[in-house]
């Protein structure tokens, strides 16, 4: 061995056994979404590695169309971790003293976009080393739902289904009967590792509580269902009830339509009658006719009074007539006073008054 080292030194070849070496092996890591992935990268230095220490982590995304991205860098005793926006704040060195030989990193809160090949490069001149780690991010099964597809009646065919909302493939299924027996019936044993169990010609022995467990390489989830196989229901009664219910609903709709139509006809009739009444109403009397009737009534009253008090009555009565109505009264031509015979005056209620006779010289006779 010593002779080999001397030969290599004489030939000018560096001592590879003493140069910088990364001891962490290349391997693949599988982690669940949301978890933290530890990517190891430990190295040893040789006595001739006297240059500054530089550490660089690169990501080759699963999409081959994207170029390699620097995600974190150590150079000049400083750490730079804001190169890659998708991992900003989620990638960190695990060691506080990188010169001790540990360049490992943690990637937190894993996402599906973090899938790819990570490469660790360590350089301390003249030594250089690098290792690759493949990271796969899987999704745990979650939101699993168990249900019966079909009618749970004796003699019927139906299916028991187990469906997770999400989960990375491949998925494994396992059914188990929790009540009456810890195993599924013999007729269903062949489907205990399937997401769907097909039941044919069901019997009451199948009734019970069933559990389905779905899992993959990073986690598992469970769901349960209650199966009750019952005698067939009275389908004739169900059909008859459905028909009667439909007829009642149709009758109710017809009644509603009839009532609405009747109400509209009544409203239309009321509008027409109201319109006819408004056309038959005579126009209101004018103030002129009112004043004329008022004056006429006073004239008739004057005709029944004696000449002695007619002067006073005329002054008071004509003053009571509204000036506005009186002024608007039409001007009728003045007619000469009619001569009324004494018998007619008596019948009209006039009071006879005796007027003394006078002589030509003015003395009373």
Residue pairs with C-beta under 8 A, 6 or more apart in sequence:
5 15
8 14
8 15
9 15
14 48
14 126
15 46
15 48
17 46
18 46
18 47
18 48
19 46
19 48
19 49
19 126
19 127
20 43
20 44
20 45
20 46
20 49
20 122
20 123
20 124
20 127
20 128
20 129
21 43
21 44
21 46
21 127
21 129
22 41
22 42
22 43
22 120
22 122
22 129
22 130
22 131
23 42
23 43
23 44
24 40
24 41
24 42
24 104
24 120
24 131
25 131
26 131
26 132
26 133
27 133
27 134
28 133
28 134
28 135
28 136
29 37
29 38
29 39
29 133
29 134
29 135
29 136
30 136
30 138
30 217
30 218
31 37
31 110
31 135
31 136
31 137
31 138
31 218
32 110
32 137
32 138
32 139
32 140
32 218
32 219
33 110
33 111
33 112
33 137
33 138
33 139
33 140
34 109
34 110
35 110
35 218
36 106
36 107
36 108
36 109
36 110
37 106
37 107
37 110
37 114
37 135
37 137
38 94
38 104
38 105
38 106
39 57
39 104
39 105
39 106
39 107
39 118
39 120
39 133
39 135
40 104
40 133
41 55
41 57
41 102
41 103
41 104
41 105
41 120
41 122
41 131
41 133
42 101
42 102
42 103
42 104
43 101
43 103
43 122
43 129
44 101
45 101
45 124
45 127
46 127
48 126
48 127
49 124
49 125
49 126
49 127
50 124
50 125
51 123
51 124
51 125
51 126
52 75
52 76
52 124
52 125
53 74
53 98
53 99
53 122
53 123
53 124
54 73
54 74
54 75
54 121
54 122
54 123
54 124
55 73
55 74
55 75
55 98
55 103
55 120
55 121
55 122
55 123
56 70
56 72
56 73
56 74
56 75
56 120
56 121
56 123
57 70
57 71
57 72
57 73
57 91
57 103
57 105
57 118
57 119
57 120
57 121
58 68
58 69
58 70
58 71
58 118
58 119
58 121
59 68
59 69
59 71
59 84
59 87
59 116
59 117
59 118
59 119
60 68
60 116
60 117
60 118
60 119
61 69
61 113
61 115
61 116
62 115
62 116
68 119
69 83
69 84
70 83
70 84
71 81
71 83
71 84
71 87
71 91
71 118
72 79
72 80
72 81
72 83
72 91
72 92
72 93
72 105
73 79
73 80
73 81
73 83
74 80
74 93
74 98
74 103
79 93
81 88
81 91
81 92
82 88
84 91
86 111
86 113
86 114
87 107
87 114
90 107
90 108
90 109
91 105
91 106
91 107
91 108
92 105
92 106
92 108
93 103
93 104
93 105
94 102
94 104
94 105
94 106
95 102
95 103
95 104
103 120
103 122
107 114
107 135
110 137
111 137
112 137
112 139
114 135
114 137
115 135
115 136
115 137
116 134
116 135
117 132
117 133
117 134
117 135
118 132
118 133
118 134
118 135
119 130
119 131
119 132
119 133
120 130
120 131
120 132
120 133
121 128
121 129
121 130
122 128
122 129
122 130
123 129
138 168
138 216
138 217
138 218
139 166
139 167
139 168
139 218
140 167
140 168
140 216
140 218
140 219
140 220
140 221
141 164
141 166
141 167
141 171
141 214
141 215
141 216
141 219
141 220
141 221
142 164
142 165
142 166
142 167
142 221
143 164
143 165
143 166
143 221
144 162
144 163
144 164
144 165
144 212
144 214
144 221
144 222
144 223
145 162
145 163
145 164
145 165
145 223
146 160
146 161
146 162
146 210
146 211
146 212
146 223
146 224
146 225
147 160
147 161
147 225
148 158
148 159
148 160
148 161
148 225
148 227
149 158
149 159
149 160
149 161
150 156
150 157
150 158
150 159
150 199
151 158
152 158
152 202
152 227
152 228
152 229
152 230
153 202
153 229
153 230
153 231
153 232
153 233
154 202
154 203
154 204
154 229
154 230
154 231
154 232
155 201
155 202
155 232
156 201
156 202
156 232
157 198
157 199
157 200
157 201
157 202
158 199
158 202
159 196
159 197
159 198
159 199
160 175
160 196
160 197
160 199
160 210
160 212
160 225
160 227
161 195
161 196
161 197
162 173
162 175
162 195
162 196
162 212
162 214
162 223
163 195
164 171
164 214
164 221
167 214
167 216
167 221
168 216
168 217
168 218
169 216
170 216
171 195
171 214
171 215
171 216
172 193
172 214
172 215
172 216
173 193
173 194
173 195
173 212
173 213
173 214
174 192
174 193
174 212
174 213
174 215
175 184
175 188
175 191
175 192
175 193
175 197
175 210
175 211
175 212
176 182
176 183
176 184
176 192
176 210
176 211
176 212
176 213
177 183
177 184
177 185
177 208
177 209
177 210
177 211
178 208
178 209
178 210
178 211
178 224
179 208
179 209
180 207
180 208
181 208
183 189
184 192
184 197
184 210
185 205
185 206
188 197
188 199
191 197
191 198
195 214
199 206
202 229
203 229
204 229
206 227
206 229
207 227
207 228
207 229
208 226
208 227
209 224
209 225
209 226
209 227
210 224
210 225
210 226
210 227
211 222
211 223
211 224
212 222
212 223
212 224
212 225
213 220
213 221
213 222
214 220
214 221
214 222
215 221
287 324
287 325
287 328
288 325
288 328
288 329
288 330
290 325
291 321
291 322
291 325
291 326
291 328
291 329
292 329
292 330
294 321
294 325
295 321
295 326
295 329
298 317
298 318
298 321
301 317
302 310
302 313
302 314
302 317
303 348
304 348
304 349
304 350
305 313
305 350
306 350
306 351
306 353
307 353
308 353
340 348
342 352
345 352
346 352
356 364
356 365
357 364
357 365
358 364
358 365
359 365
